[in-house]
């Protein structure tokens, strides 16, 4: 199920049609008159790396009424995944409502917030997912390397009881799990790819998050969820486009989902 706003334009109608074709429940996607759909302009260099410019458009129109309208339907689900493309107060409200409904919550801090996230916000988040740049903004700490990331994420996890998952690009990812005395660090290596196979990294982060959330929702361990997410995202960078680079589960060799 998707809870969102789109513009009353071709982008909006196309988005809804695409969701429905992929089996996504769109009853709580509202079409807004007088505003364009949120869009992202993506630039990709010869090495497959990308730069993205975002225009929020109708994303900024999501309201408490939209969230509350979906509350009853949330009872049929077990996990909510949000990211930072709607107003942050609406994201916090949605996470709060989801927690009250008994859902596991995950928040992807992309695009990077403009200021550190409050402990009140993070009290509604079970899994906080960020890259090193986003982690620096969220925590208010300098994150120049992996050790900095461990330090900043550990402090955040211990203060908020939130599991902090940090993606590290070619160095894989790690989860910082709050503990009684100190945080536990779970490292997960990246999938090694020949540089010639990488054609487009656009959407790899979203692909990673989808696979990670799906794995958690199936009851897999945190390490297994990260391992599968790394493998699925590695497949996506070998194809052009965003959603068009995502393989259906039936298209993926089942060994990708095999974990101890």
ABEGO torsion letter per residue (X at the ends): XBBBBBBBBAAAAAAAAAAAAAGBBAAABBBBBGBBBBBBBBBBBAAGBBBBBBBAEAAAABBAAAAAAAAAAAAABABBBBBBABBAAAAAAAAAAAAAAGBBBBBBBOBBBABBBBAAAAAABABBBBBAAAAAAAAGBBBABAAAAAAAAAAAAAAAGBBBBBBAEAAEBBBBBBBAABBBBBBBBBBBBBAAABABABGAAAAAAAAAAAAAAAGBBAAAAAAAAAAAAAAAAABBEBAAABBBAAABBAAAABBX
